[in-house]
Amino acid sequence: MSHFTKTELPIQLKDAAMIKKAAQKLGCEVLENAEARGWRGQTHFGEIVLRHKNSPYDVALIKNKKTGAYEPIADLYGGHIENIFGTSEHPYGKLIARYGAEKTKKLAQVLGYAVTETVDPKTGTITHKVVIQ
Amino acid sequence: MREIIIKYHPDGSVDVEAEGFVGGECLQATAPFEKALGIENPKRKMKQEGGSSVAARTANQIHQ
């Protein structure tokens, strides 16, 4: 048995351009207004669909009109999604982390602040240091 | 030096910390980043370090 699961996020994915950029950095192909693949040919529509060559299933993102945030829906069966987009603790953790990092970089640039990025190779944690002038 | 340190963990949690600020400046400095990330109702810790205030926040609640 398998199904598409909607997951609330610790930070809101409101910026479509940054979602796409983050997904591309994870090695994904980004589709627009497409069907995400699930178990046994099931599909789910997504305004943004993230597809990775190492996963038989995709992530569909649909904008919540009330909050303005994109909400991910995917078939989490088999751990394919968490292997690409997250961890066992959060199926989209890596995607969220990269999205956040891209947002920080963009905002720091707009505000004229210098930002340096480091990635811990053991944990995968992305650290941004933003120097405020 | 005034710095904002943001850590994005692969479990989806985020920590935001401000260093080298005086008083409530740290809250003003981190506010645009929190807003951009859509972090709502963060847990917050305030502490004093060598005369400067540090705000550490986390949005590590995972809702599934």
N, CA and C atoms of all chains as a GROMACS GRO file, in nm:
protein
  591
    1MET      N    1   0.086  -0.119   0.000
    1MET     CA    2   0.000   0.000   0.000
    1MET      C    3   0.089   0.124   0.000
    2SER      N    4   0.048   0.217  -0.077
    2SER     CA    5   0.127   0.338  -0.086
    2SER      C    6   0.034   0.455  -0.114
    3HIS      N    7   0.081   0.570  -0.080
    3HIS     CA    8  -0.005   0.687  -0.102
    3HIS      C    9   0.078   0.814  -0.105
    4PHE      N   10   0.017   0.920  -0.149
    4PHE     CA   11   0.084   1.050  -0.148
    4PHE      C   12   0.061   1.114  -0.011
    5THR      N   13   0.168   1.168   0.045
    5THR     CA   14   0.160   1.227   0.178
    5THR      C   15   0.192   1.375   0.171
    6LYS      N   16   0.108   1.454   0.236
    6LYS     CA   17   0.132   1.597   0.244
    6LYS      C   18   0.206   1.625   0.374
    7THR      N   19   0.314   1.702   0.370
    7THR     CA   20   0.396   1.724   0.488
    7THR      C   21   0.410   1.873   0.514
    8GLU      N   22   0.380   1.913   0.637
    8GLU     CA   23   0.401   2.054   0.673
    8GLU      C   24   0.550   2.077   0.695
    9LEU      N   25   0.594   2.198   0.669
    9LEU     CA   26   0.737   2.226   0.673
    9LEU      C   27   0.775   2.322   0.786
   10PRO      N   28   0.896   2.309   0.839
   10PRO     CA   29   0.938   2.402   0.943
   10PRO      C   30   0.961   2.543   0.891
   11ILE      N   31   1.001   2.556   0.766
   11ILE     CA   32   1.004   2.689   0.704
   11ILE      C   33   0.920   2.684   0.578
   12GLN      N   34   0.863   2.795   0.543
   12GLN     CA   35   0.768   2.795   0.433
   12GLN      C   36   0.837   2.816   0.299
   13LEU      N   37   0.799   2.734   0.204
   13LEU     CA   38   0.857   2.743   0.070
   13LEU      C   39   0.768   2.833  -0.015
   14LYS      N   40   0.797   2.963  -0.012
   14LYS     CA   41   0.708   3.059  -0.081
   14LYS      C   42   0.766   3.109  -0.213
   15ASP      N   43   0.894   3.090  -0.231
   15ASP     CA   44   0.962   3.147  -0.347
   15ASP      C   45   0.986   3.037  -0.452
   16ALA      N   46   0.904   3.039  -0.556
   16ALA     CA   47   0.912   2.933  -0.657
   16ALA      C   48   1.050   2.926  -0.722
   17ALA      N   49   1.108   3.042  -0.749
   17ALA     CA   50   1.240   3.044  -0.814
   17ALA      C   51   1.345   2.978  -0.726
   18MET      N   52   1.336   3.001  -0.594
   18MET     CA   53   1.434   2.943  -0.502
   18MET      C   54   1.410   2.793  -0.483
   19ILE      N   55   1.283   2.752  -0.490
   19ILE     CA   56   1.253   2.608  -0.483
   19ILE      C   57   1.320   2.538  -0.601
   20LYS      N   58   1.303   2.597  -0.718
   20LYS     CA   59   1.360   2.537  -0.840
   20LYS      C   60   1.512   2.534  -0.833
   21LYS      N   61   1.570   2.645  -0.783
   21LYS     CA   62   1.715   2.652  -0.773
   21LYS      C   63   1.768   2.547  -0.674
   22ALA      N   64   1.698   2.536  -0.561
   22ALA     CA   65   1.739   2.438  -0.459
   22ALA      C   66   1.730   2.296  -0.516
   23ALA      N   67   1.622   2.269  -0.587
   23ALA     CA   68   1.603   2.134  -0.643
   23ALA      C   69   1.710   2.103  -0.747
   24GLN      N   70   1.743   2.201  -0.827
   24GLN     CA   71   1.848   2.180  -0.928
   24GLN      C   72   1.982   2.152  -0.862
   25LYS      N   73   2.006   2.217  -0.748
   25LYS     CA   74   2.132   2.191  -0.677
   25LYS      C   75   2.135   2.051  -0.618
   26LEU      N   76   2.017   1.993  -0.597
   26LEU     CA   77   2.011   1.853  -0.550
   26LEU      C   78   2.014   1.755  -0.668
   27GLY      N   79   2.028   1.810  -0.787
   27GLY     CA   80   2.039   1.724  -0.906
   27GLY      C   81   1.907   1.690  -0.971
   28CYS      N   82   1.804   1.768  -0.943
   28CYS     CA   83   1.670   1.738  -0.994
   28CYS      C   84   1.641   1.808  -1.126
   29GLU      N   85   1.551   1.745  -1.200
   29GLU     CA   86   1.489   1.810  -1.314
   29GLU      C   87   1.363   1.876  -1.259
   30VAL      N   88   1.337   1.999  -1.303
   30VAL     CA   89   1.219   2.071  -1.254
   30VAL      C   90   1.116   2.082  -1.366
   31LEU      N   91   0.994   2.035  -1.337
   31LEU     CA   92   0.885   2.042  -1.434
   31LEU      C   93   0.778   2.137  -1.381
   32GLU      N   94   0.706   2.198  -1.471
   32GLU     CA   95   0.598   2.288  -1.429
   32GLU      C   96   0.464   2.235  -1.478
   33ASN      N   97   0.364   2.246  -1.391
   33ASN     CA   98   0.229   2.199  -1.424
   33ASN      C   99   0.234   2.058  -1.484
   34ALA      N  100   0.286   1.969  -1.405
   34ALA     CA  101   0.307   1.831  -1.453
   34ALA      C  102   0.253   1.732  -1.350
   35GLU      N  103   0.256   1.605  -1.387
   35GLU     CA  104   0.211   1.499  -1.298
   35GLU      C  105   0.332   1.434  -1.231
   36ALA      N  106   0.327   1.427  -1.098
   36ALA     CA  107   0.432   1.360  -1.023
   36ALA      C  108   0.402   1.211  -1.021
   37ARG      N  109   0.505   1.131  -1.034
   37ARG     CA  110   0.488   0.986  -1.037
   37ARG      C  111   0.485   0.928  -0.895
   38GLY      N  112   0.398   0.830  -0.877
   38GLY     CA  113   0.393   0.760  -0.750
   38GLY      C  114   0.392   0.609  -0.773
   39TRP      N  115   0.356   0.537  -0.671
   39TRP     CA  116   0.356   0.390  -0.674
   39TRP      C  117   0.258   0.336  -0.778
   40ARG      N  118   0.300   0.237  -0.851
   40ARG     CA  119   0.216   0.167  -0.948
   40ARG      C  120   0.140   0.260  -1.044
   41GLY      N  121   0.211   0.357  -1.092
   41GLY     CA  122   0.152   0.444  -1.195
   41GLY      C  123   0.059   0.552  -1.143
   42GLN      N  124   0.043   0.560  -1.010
   42GLN     CA  125  -0.039   0.668  -0.957
   42GLN      C  126   0.030   0.801  -0.985
   43THR      N  127  -0.048   0.904  -1.005
   43THR     CA  128   0.012   1.035  -1.030
   43THR      C  129  -0.058   1.141  -0.944
   44HIS      N  130   0.010   1.253  -0.928
   44HIS     CA  131  -0.048   1.365  -0.854
   44HIS      C  132  -0.001   1.493  -0.920
   45PHE      N  133  -0.095   1.582  -0.947
   45PHE     CA  134  -0.060   1.707  -1.015
   45PHE      C  135   0.024   1.798  -0.924
   46GLY      N  136   0.121   1.865  -0.985
   46GLY     CA  137   0.199   1.964  -0.914
   46GLY      C  138   0.223   2.086  -1.000
   47GLU      N  139   0.209   2.203  -0.940
   47GLU     CA  140   0.246   2.326  -1.013
   47GLU      C  141   0.396   2.324  -1.041
   48ILE      N  142   0.468   2.267  -0.946
   48ILE     CA  143   0.611   2.239  -0.965
   48ILE      C  144   0.630   2.091  -0.934
   49VAL      N  145   0.700   2.021  -1.020
   49VAL     CA  146   0.729   1.880  -0.996
   49VAL      C  147   0.880   1.860  -1.001
   50LEU      N  148   0.931   1.793  -0.897
   50LEU     CA  149   1.075   1.768  -0.887
   50LEU      C  150   1.102   1.622  -0.918
   51ARG      N  151   1.185   1.600  -1.016
   51ARG     CA  152   1.214   1.463  -1.062
   51ARG      C  153   1.364   1.439  -1.053
   52HIS      N  154   1.400   1.324  -0.998
   52HIS     CA  155   1.542   1.289  -0.985
   52HIS      C  156   1.565   1.153  -1.049
   53LYS      N  157   1.677   1.140  -1.116
   53LYS     CA  158   1.704   1.016  -1.190
   53LYS      C  159   1.715   0.893  -1.099
   54ASN      N  160   1.745   0.915  -0.971
   54ASN     CA  161   1.760   0.801  -0.880
   54ASN      C  162   1.633   0.767  -0.802
   55SER      N  163   1.524   0.833  -0.836
   55SER     CA  164   1.398   0.804  -0.766
   55SER      C  165   1.288   0.772  -0.866
   56PRO      N  166   1.214   0.664  -0.841
   56PRO     CA  167   1.101   0.633  -0.930
   56PRO      C  168   0.981   0.724  -0.904
   57TYR      N  169   0.982   0.793  -0.791
   57TYR     CA  170   0.872   0.881  -0.754
   57TYR      C  171   0.919   1.026  -0.755
   58ASP      N  172   0.823   1.116  -0.775
   58ASP     CA  173   0.853   1.260  -0.781
   58ASP      C  174   0.789   1.333  -0.664
   59VAL      N  175   0.828   1.459  -0.649
   59VAL     CA  176   0.764   1.546  -0.551
   59VAL      C  177   0.680   1.649  -0.626
   60ALA      N  178   0.553   1.658  -0.589
   60ALA     CA  179   0.465   1.761  -0.646
   60ALA      C  180   0.452   1.872  -0.543
   61LEU      N  181   0.463   1.995  -0.589
   61LEU     CA  182   0.443   2.109  -0.500
   61LEU      C  183   0.325   2.191  -0.550
   62ILE      N  184   0.236   2.220  -0.457
   62ILE     CA  185   0.117   2.299  -0.491
   62ILE      C  186   0.108   2.416  -0.395
   63LYS      N  187   0.079   2.532  -0.451
   63LYS     CA  188   0.072   2.653  -0.370
   63LYS      C  189  -0.057   2.656  -0.290
   64ASN      N  190  -0.041   2.676  -0.158
   64ASN     CA  191  -0.156   2.694  -0.070
   64ASN      C  192  -0.201   2.840  -0.084
   65LYS      N  193  -0.319   2.859  -0.134
   65LYS     CA  194  -0.364   2.996  -0.164
   65LYS      C  195  -0.381   3.080  -0.037
   66LYS      N  196  -0.406   3.015   0.075
   66LYS     CA  197  -0.422   3.090   0.201
   66LYS      C  198  -0.288   3.141   0.253
   67THR      N  199  -0.188   3.051   0.253
   67THR     CA  200  -0.059   3.087   0.313
   67THR      C  201   0.041   3.138   0.210
   68GLY      N  202   0.020   3.105   0.085
   68GLY     CA  203   0.115   3.144  -0.019
   68GLY      C  204   0.235   3.052  -0.026
   69ALA      N  205   0.235   2.948   0.056
   69ALA     CA  206   0.350   2.856   0.059
   69ALA      C  207   0.323   2.733  -0.028
   70TYR      N  208   0.427   2.685  -0.091
   70TYR     CA  209   0.416   2.561  -0.169
   70TYR      C  210   0.425   2.442  -0.073
   71GLU      N  211   0.334   2.348  -0.091
   71GLU     CA  212   0.331   2.231  -0.004
   71GLU      C  213   0.366   2.106  -0.084
   72PRO      N  214   0.463   2.029  -0.034
   72PRO     CA  215   0.505   1.909  -0.108
   72PRO      C  216   0.414   1.790  -0.084
   73ILE      N  217   0.391   1.717  -0.189
   73ILE     CA  218   0.313   1.594  -0.181
   73ILE      C  219   0.392   1.489  -0.259
   74ALA      N  220   0.414   1.374  -0.198
   74ALA     CA  221   0.488   1.269  -0.268
   74ALA      C  222   0.453   1.133  -0.208
   75ASP      N  223   0.483   1.031  -0.284
   75ASP     CA  224   0.470   0.895  -0.235
   75ASP      C  225   0.599   0.862  -0.160
   76LEU      N  226   0.590   0.852  -0.029
   76LEU     CA  227   0.710   0.834   0.053
   76LEU      C  228   0.749   0.688   0.068
   77TYR      N  229   0.670   0.599   0.007
   77TYR     CA  230   0.697   0.455   0.022
   77TYR      C  231   0.835   0.419  -0.034
   78GLY      N  232   0.907   0.337   0.039
   78GLY     CA  233   1.035   0.287  -0.008
   78GLY      C  234   1.153   0.377   0.023
   79GLY      N  235   1.126   0.494   0.074
   79GLY     CA  236   1.235   0.585   0.114
   79GLY      C  237   1.306   0.654   0.000
   80HIS      N  238   1.250   0.643  -0.121
   80HIS     CA  239   1.317   0.707  -0.236
   80HIS      C  240   1.322   0.859  -0.220
   81ILE      N  241   1.211   0.914  -0.174
   81ILE     CA  242   1.202   1.060  -0.162
   81ILE      C  243   1.299   1.111  -0.055
   82GLU      N  244   1.298   1.044   0.062
   82GLU     CA  245   1.386   1.093   0.169
   82GLU      C  246   1.533   1.076   0.133
   83ASN      N  247   1.565   0.975   0.052
   83ASN     CA  248   1.705   0.958   0.012
   83ASN      C  249   1.755   1.075  -0.071
   84ILE      N  250   1.669   1.130  -0.153
   84ILE     CA  251   1.708   1.241  -0.240
   84ILE      C  252   1.685   1.376  -0.173
   85PHE      N  253   1.570   1.391  -0.110
   85PHE     CA  254   1.526   1.524  -0.066
   85PHE      C  255   1.540   1.547   0.084
   86GLY      N  256   1.571   1.446   0.162
   86GLY     CA  257   1.574   1.467   0.306
   86GLY      C  258   1.648   1.360   0.381
   87THR      N  259   1.592   1.329   0.496
   87THR     CA  260   1.652   1.228   0.584
   87THR      C  261   1.537   1.145   0.641
   88SER      N  262   1.574   1.047   0.722
   88SER     CA  263   1.470   0.967   0.786
   88SER      C  264   1.390   1.053   0.885
   89GLU      N  265   1.452   1.164   0.930
   89GLU     CA  266   1.382   1.252   1.025
   89GLU      C  267   1.284   1.346   0.957
   90HIS      N  268   1.317   1.384   0.834
   90HIS     CA  269   1.228   1.470   0.758
   90HIS      C  270   1.247   1.442   0.610
   91PRO      N  271   1.139   1.400   0.541
   91PRO     CA  272   1.155   1.358   0.401
   91PRO      C  273   1.201   1.468   0.306
   92TYR      N  274   1.184   1.595   0.348
   92TYR     CA  275   1.226   1.704   0.260
   92TYR      C  276   1.334   1.793   0.324
   93GLY      N  277   1.399   1.742   0.426
   93GLY     CA  278   1.495   1.822   0.502
   93GLY      C  279   1.606   1.883   0.418
   94LYS      N  280   1.661   1.805   0.325
   94LYS     CA  281   1.771   1.858   0.241
   94LYS      C  282   1.719   1.966   0.147
   95LEU      N  283   1.602   1.945   0.094
   95LEU     CA  284   1.542   2.045   0.005
   95LEU      C  285   1.516   2.174   0.081
   96ILE      N  286   1.462   2.161   0.202
   96ILE     CA  287   1.434   2.279   0.284
   96ILE      C  288   1.564   2.352   0.317
   97ALA      N  289   1.666   2.274   0.355
   97ALA     CA  290   1.795   2.334   0.391
   97ALA      C  291   1.852   2.412   0.273
   98ARG      N  292   1.849   2.353   0.156
   98ARG     CA  293   1.906   2.420   0.039
   98ARG      C  294   1.820   2.540  -0.001
   99TYR      N  295   1.689   2.527   0.010
   99TYR     CA  296   1.599   2.639  -0.017
   99TYR      C  297   1.633   2.756   0.077
  100GLY      N  298   1.645   2.725   0.205
  100GLY     CA  299   1.677   2.829   0.302
  100GLY      C  300   1.809   2.896   0.270
  101ALA      N  301   1.906   2.816   0.234
  101ALA     CA  302   2.038   2.871   0.203
  101ALA      C  303   2.031   2.964   0.081
  102GLU      N  304   1.954   2.925  -0.018
  102GLU     CA  305   1.941   3.010  -0.138
  102GLU      C  306   1.868   3.140  -0.103
  103LYS      N  307   1.768   3.130  -0.015
  103LYS     CA  308   1.696   3.250   0.027
  103LYS      C  309   1.788   3.345   0.103
  104THR      N  310   1.871   3.289   0.191
  104THR     CA  311   1.964   3.372   0.268
  104THR      C  312   2.058   3.446   0.176
  105LYS      N  313   2.113   3.372   0.079
  105LYS     CA  314   2.209   3.432  -0.014
  105LYS      C  315   2.144   3.547  -0.091
  106LYS      N  316   2.023   3.523  -0.137
  106LYS     CA  317   1.953   3.624  -0.216
  106LYS      C  318   1.924   3.749  -0.131
  107LEU      N  319   1.874   3.726  -0.010
  107LEU     CA  320   1.840   3.840   0.077
  107LEU      C  321   1.965   3.917   0.119
  108ALA      N  322   2.070   3.845   0.153
  108ALA     CA  323   2.195   3.911   0.193
  108ALA      C  324   2.248   3.998   0.079
  109GLN      N  325   2.235   3.947  -0.042
  109GLN     CA  326   2.278   4.022  -0.160
  109GLN      C  327   2.198   4.152  -0.173
  110VAL      N  328   2.067   4.140  -0.157
  110VAL     CA  329   1.977   4.257  -0.168
  110VAL      C  330   2.011   4.360  -0.060
  111LEU      N  331   2.042   4.313   0.060
  111LEU     CA  332   2.070   4.403   0.172
  111LEU      C  333   2.215   4.453   0.172
  112GLY      N  334   2.295   4.399   0.081
  112GLY     CA  335   2.435   4.443   0.071
  112GLY      C  336   2.526   4.380   0.174
  113TYR      N  337   2.489   4.266   0.228
  113TYR     CA  338   2.571   4.198   0.327
  113TYR      C  339   2.654   4.088   0.261
  114ALA      N  340   2.772   4.065   0.319
  114ALA     CA  341   2.856   3.955   0.270
  114ALA      C  342   2.812   3.826   0.338
  115VAL      N  343   2.806   3.718   0.261
  115VAL     CA  344   2.767   3.590   0.320
  115VAL      C  345   2.865   3.481   0.276
  116THR      N  346   2.906   3.399   0.372
  116THR     CA  347   2.992   3.286   0.338
  116THR      C  348   2.918   3.157   0.374
  117GLU      N  349   2.938   3.057   0.291
  117GLU     CA  350   2.868   2.930   0.313
  117GLU      C  351   2.966   2.817   0.336
  118THR      N  352   2.937   2.736   0.435
  118THR     CA  353   3.014   2.613   0.456
  118THR      C  354   2.914   2.498   0.470
  119VAL      N  355   2.957   2.381   0.424
  119VAL     CA  356   2.872   2.262   0.437
  119VAL      C  357   2.951   2.156   0.513
  120ASP      N  358   2.894   2.108   0.622
  120ASP     CA  359   2.959   2.003   0.700
  120ASP      C  360   2.946   1.871   0.622
  121PRO      N  361   3.060   1.813   0.579
  121PRO     CA  362   3.051   1.691   0.498
  121PRO      C  363   2.996   1.571   0.574
  122LYS      N  364   3.006   1.574   0.706
  122LYS     CA  365   2.955   1.461   0.785
  122LYS      C  366   2.804   1.470   0.806
  123THR      N  367   2.758   1.589   0.846
  123THR     CA  368   2.616   1.603   0.883
  123THR      C  369   2.531   1.658   0.769
  124GLY      N  370   2.594   1.728   0.676
  124GLY     CA  371   2.518   1.792   0.568
  124GLY      C  372   2.461   1.928   0.606
  125THR      N  373   2.488   1.971   0.728
  125THR     CA  374   2.437   2.102   0.772
  125THR      C  375   2.502   2.214   0.692
  126ILE      N  376   2.419   2.304   0.642
  126ILE     CA  377   2.468   2.421   0.568
  126ILE      C  378   2.472   2.538   0.665
  127THR      N  379   2.588   2.602   0.677
  127THR     CA  380   2.600   2.718   0.766
  127THR      C  381   2.629   2.843   0.685
  128HIS      N  382   2.550   2.946   0.710
  128HIS     CA  383   2.574   3.075   0.648
  128HIS      C  384   2.615   3.175   0.756
  129LYS      N  385   2.725   3.246   0.729
  129LYS     CA  386   2.764   3.356   0.815
  129LYS      C  387   2.740   3.484   0.738
  130VAL      N  388   2.653   3.567   0.792
  130VAL     CA  389   2.619   3.693   0.726
  130VAL      C  390   2.682   3.806   0.808
  131VAL      N  391   2.770   3.880   0.746
  131VAL     CA  392   2.836   3.991   0.816
  131VAL      C  393   2.753   4.118   0.795
  132ILE      N  394   2.710   4.176   0.908
  132ILE     CA  395   2.629   4.298   0.903
  132ILE      C  396   2.722   4.419   0.911
  133GLN      N  397   2.714   4.505   0.813
  133GLN     CA  398   2.802   4.624   0.809
  133GLN      C  399   2.754   4.728   0.909
  134MET      N  400   3.265   4.235   1.556
  134MET     CA  401   3.198   4.214   1.428
  134MET      C  402   3.055   4.162   1.453
  135ARG      N  403   2.960   4.220   1.380
  135ARG     CA  404   2.821   4.176   1.395
  135ARG      C  405   2.790   4.072   1.287
  136GLU      N  406   2.744   3.959   1.333
  136GLU     CA  407   2.719   3.849   1.240
  136GLU      C  408   2.586   3.781   1.269
  137ILE      N  409   2.525   3.734   1.162
  137ILE     CA  410   2.410   3.644   1.178
  137ILE      C  411   2.455   3.509   1.127
  138ILE      N  412   2.437   3.408   1.209
  138ILE     CA  413   2.477   3.273   1.170
  138ILE      C  414   2.349   3.189   1.157
  139ILE      N  415   2.330   3.136   1.037
  139ILE     CA  416   2.210   3.056   1.012
  139ILE      C  417   2.254   2.915   0.976
  140LYS      N  418   2.201   2.820   1.048
  140LYS     CA  419   2.234   2.679   1.021
  140LYS      C  420   2.110   2.606   0.971
  141TYR      N  421   2.125   2.547   0.854
  141TYR     CA  422   2.017   2.468   0.794
  141TYR      C  423   2.054   2.321   0.807
  142HIS      N  424   1.982   2.252   0.890
  142HIS     CA  425   2.012   2.111   0.915
  142HIS      C  426   1.932   2.023   0.818
  143PRO      N  427   1.988   1.909   0.780
  143PRO     CA  428   1.920   1.822   0.684
  143PRO      C  429   1.795   1.753   0.740
  144ASP      N  430   1.768   1.771   0.869
  144ASP     CA  431   1.642   1.718   0.922
  144ASP      C  432   1.531   1.822   0.911
  145GLY      N  433   1.564   1.935   0.846
  145GLY     CA  434   1.462   2.039   0.824
  145GLY      C  435   1.462   2.148   0.928
  146SER      N  436   1.543   2.134   1.032
  146SER     CA  437   1.545   2.237   1.136
  146SER      C  438   1.638   2.351   1.096
  147VAL      N  439   1.612   2.467   1.153
  147VAL     CA  440   1.691   2.586   1.121
  147VAL      C  441   1.725   2.657   1.252
  148ASP      N  442   1.850   2.697   1.266
  148ASP     CA  443   1.892   2.777   1.381
  148ASP      C  444   1.940   2.911   1.331
  149VAL      N  445   1.894   3.016   1.396
  149VAL     CA  446   1.939   3.151   1.360
  149VAL      C  447   2.000   3.213   1.486
  150GLU      N  448   2.122   3.262   1.472
  150GLU     CA  449   2.190   3.319   1.587
  150GLU      C  450   2.253   3.452   1.548
  151ALA      N  451   2.244   3.549   1.636
  151ALA     CA  452   2.306   3.679   1.610
  151ALA      C  453   2.417   3.701   1.713
  152GLU      N  454   2.529   3.747   1.664
  152GLU     CA  455   2.644   3.769   1.754
  152GLU      C  456   2.697   3.911   1.737
  153GLY      N  457   2.739   3.968   1.851
  153GLY     CA  458   2.806   4.097   1.847
  153GLY      C  459   2.713   4.217   1.846
  154PHE      N  460   2.587   4.195   1.873
  154PHE     CA  461   2.491   4.306   1.872
  154PHE      C  462   2.470   4.358   2.014
  155VAL      N  463   2.419   4.480   2.022
  155VAL     CA  464   2.389   4.541   2.152
  155VAL      C  465   2.237   4.549   2.168
  156GLY      N  466   2.192   4.508   2.285
  156GLY     CA  467   2.049   4.520   2.315
  156GLY      C  468   1.961   4.446   2.216
  157GLY      N  469   1.857   4.516   2.172
  157GLY     CA  470   1.759   4.452   2.084
  157GLY      C  471   1.794   4.458   1.937
  158GLU      N  472   1.914   4.510   1.905
  158GLU     CA  473   1.956   4.518   1.764
  158GLU      C  474   1.955   4.383   1.696
  159CYS      N  475   1.986   4.281   1.774
  159CYS     CA  476   1.995   4.146   1.717
  159CYS      C  477   1.860   4.102   1.659
  160LEU      N  478   1.753   4.140   1.726
  160LEU     CA  479   1.620   4.101   1.679
  160LEU      C  480   1.588   4.170   1.547
  161GLN      N  481   1.628   4.297   1.539
  161GLN     CA  482   1.606   4.372   1.414
  161GLN      C  483   1.688   4.313   1.300
  162ALA      N  484   1.808   4.270   1.333
  162ALA     CA  485   1.898   4.217   1.230
  162ALA      C  486   1.850   4.083   1.174
  163THR      N  487   1.796   4.000   1.261
  163THR     CA  488   1.755   3.867   1.215
  163THR      C  489   1.613   3.867   1.156
  164ALA      N  490   1.535   3.970   1.188
  164ALA     CA  491   1.394   3.974   1.145
  164ALA      C  492   1.376   3.954   0.994
  165PRO      N  493   1.452   4.026   0.907
  165PRO     CA  494   1.428   4.006   0.764
  165PRO      C  495   1.457   3.864   0.716
  166PHE      N  496   1.554   3.799   0.781
  166PHE     CA  497   1.588   3.662   0.741
  166PHE      C  498   1.478   3.566   0.786
  167GLU      N  499   1.430   3.588   0.907
  167GLU     CA  500   1.318   3.505   0.956
  167GLU      C  501   1.196   3.522   0.868
  168LYS      N  502   1.170   3.646   0.831
  168LYS     CA  503   1.052   3.673   0.748
  168LYS      C  504   1.067   3.605   0.611
  169ALA      N  505   1.186   3.616   0.554
  169ALA     CA  506   1.212   3.556   0.422
  169ALA      C  507   1.194   3.404   0.426
  170LEU      N  508   1.227   3.345   0.539
  170LEU     CA  509   1.218   3.200   0.551
  170LEU      C  510   1.078   3.155   0.595
  171GLY      N  511   0.996   3.252   0.635
  171GLY     CA  512   0.862   3.218   0.679
  171GLY      C  513   0.861   3.145   0.812
  172ILE      N  514   0.961   3.172   0.894
  172ILE     CA  515   0.966   3.108   1.026
  172ILE      C  516   0.864   3.176   1.117
  173GLU      N  517   0.776   3.097   1.171
  173GLU     CA  518   0.672   3.150   1.258
  173GLU      C  519   0.687   3.094   1.398
  174ASN      N  520   0.664   3.179   1.494
  174ASN     CA  521   0.669   3.141   1.636
  174ASN      C  522   0.795   3.062   1.672
  175PRO      N  523   0.913   3.118   1.648
  175PRO     CA  524   1.035   3.044   1.682
  175PRO      C  525   1.057   3.036   1.832
  176LYS      N  526   1.125   2.929   1.871
  176LYS     CA  527   1.171   2.923   2.009
  176LYS      C  528   1.287   3.023   2.016
  177ARG      N  529   1.300   3.093   2.126
  177ARG     CA  530   1.400   3.198   2.131
  177ARG      C  531   1.473   3.198   2.265
  178LYS      N  532   1.603   3.215   2.258
  178LYS     CA  533   1.682   3.226   2.380
  178LYS      C  534   1.763   3.354   2.371
  179MET      N  535   1.762   3.432   2.476
  179MET     CA  536   1.842   3.554   2.479
  179MET      C  537   1.950   3.534   2.585
  180LYS      N  538   2.070   3.578   2.554
  180LYS     CA  539   2.177   3.570   2.654
  180LYS      C  540   2.274   3.685   2.634
  181GLN      N  541   2.350   3.711   2.738
  181GLN     CA  542   2.450   3.817   2.735
  181GLN      C  543   2.588   3.755   2.724
  182GLU      N  544   2.666   3.802   2.630
  182GLU     CA  545   2.804   3.753   2.617
  182GLU      C  546   2.897   3.872   2.602
  183GLY      N  547   2.975   3.897   2.706
  183GLY     CA  548   3.075   4.003   2.699
  183GLY      C  549   3.017   4.138   2.662
  184GLY      N  550   2.898   4.166   2.713
  184GLY     CA  551   2.838   4.296   2.689
  184GLY      C  552   2.752   4.302   2.564
  185SER      N  553   2.758   4.200   2.479
  185SER     CA  554   2.674   4.202   2.360
  185SER      C  555   2.565   4.096   2.375
  186SER      N  556   2.453   4.123   2.312
  186SER     CA  557   2.342   4.028   2.326
  186SER      C  558   2.342   3.929   2.210
  187VAL      N  559   2.300   3.811   2.239
  187VAL     CA  560   2.294   3.708   2.137
  187VAL      C  561   2.154   3.648   2.138
  188ALA      N  562   2.093   3.641   2.024
  188ALA     CA  563   1.963   3.575   2.016
  188ALA      C  564   1.979   3.447   1.939
  189ALA      N  565   1.942   3.339   1.999
  189ALA     CA  566   1.946   3.211   1.929
  189ALA      C  567   1.804   3.162   1.911
  190ARG      N  568   1.773   3.125   1.792
  190ARG     CA  569   1.636   3.084   1.767
  190ARG      C  570   1.637   2.952   1.691
  191THR      N  571   1.532   2.884   1.700
  191THR     CA  572   1.525   2.762   1.622
  191THR      C  573   1.384   2.740   1.573
  192ALA      N  574   1.374   2.684   1.456
  192ALA     CA  575   1.244   2.648   1.401
  192ALA      C  576   1.249   2.502   1.370
  193ASN      N  577   1.274   2.425   1.471
  193ASN     CA  578   1.302   2.283   1.444
  193ASN      C  579   1.183   2.192   1.468
  194GLN      N  580   1.066   2.252   1.478
  194GLN     CA  581   0.949   2.165   1.493
  194GLN      C  582   0.917   2.104   1.357
  195ILE      N  583   0.904   1.975   1.354
  195ILE     CA  584   0.870   1.907   1.229
  195ILE      C  585   0.727   1.859   1.242
  196HIS      N  586   0.646   1.900   1.150
  196HIS     CA  587   0.504   1.862   1.153
  196HIS      C  588   0.482   1.758   1.045
  197GLN      N  589   0.438   1.642   1.083
  197GLN     CA  590   0.410   1.540   0.981
  197GLN      C  591   0.276   1.476   1.008
   0.00000   0.00000   0.00000
